[in-house]
Amino acid sequence: MTLNILFPVLNEHKRLERGITTCSEYMKKHIGIPYSLTIVDNGSDDDTPQIAKMLEEKIPEVHYIRIEERGVGIAFKTGIEQNSADIVGYMDVDLSTDLSYLVKMLNLFKKYPELQYVNGSRFHRLSDTRGRKWYRKITSAGLVFLLKTIFHMKATDALCGFTFLRKEAASRLASECSDDKGWFYTVEFLLRAERKGMKICDMPVNWTEDYDTTVKIFKTVKNYIKQMTRLYRMFKEEGI
């Protein structure tokens, strides 16, 4: 078994080196399989590319991909399309999800050959989430509520920033998802997996808020509604 962790980044010069170095050190100590740490830079205009190239030269397992279009969705899709590992997925470079869950995720794939998808969840009853600001709790919980109401989502979270799949499942979903380039691509990815009946593990995690992030509630909610309306119409047209 081989593993490829994708790190979609945009202007992450403050966190990139620390995140990749910390993850690399953990992998060397605890992961007993061949692995890659792939930085997928989607349009950074700060010194993120220089830092990424330095890390690629310094750490053999690190690879750097540059695309000019911005968005987590296009970064995730590009990473999957260029992936050759047995297990591929993405993490946020701030490492909000405790790295120990990489071992737990791999053990699940090893133990259950039928498992195709591991979805990290901040809202699972066994999850431990710390440091979340009240407005981020509201927007995240609101999104989950809407996704369960409109799409009957079974998972307890859709945007944890910790998602891993078997190569074949990831490639299949990437080929069938829309061309949305933003964060909602990952939501569509999960919903399509559920509707296809893929074997998914909704995995509780220990997750810590990154205080450097911000969110505009009204703009975020408006975007949620817009994206869900688009996806609802798409699924209806496709008959799924």
Secondary structure, 3 states (H helix, E strand, C coil): CCEEEEEEECCCCCCHHHHHHHHHHHHHHHCCCCEEEEEEEECCCCCHHHHHHHHHHHCCCEEEEEECCCCHHHHHHHHHHCCCCCEEEEECCCCCECCHHHHHHHHHHHHCCCCCEEEEECCCCCCEEECCCHHHHHHHHHHHHHHHHHHCCCCCCCCCCEEEEEHHHHHHHHHHCCCCCCCHHHHHHHHHHHHCCCCEEEEECEEECCCCCCCCHHHHHHHHHHHHHHHHHHHHHHCC
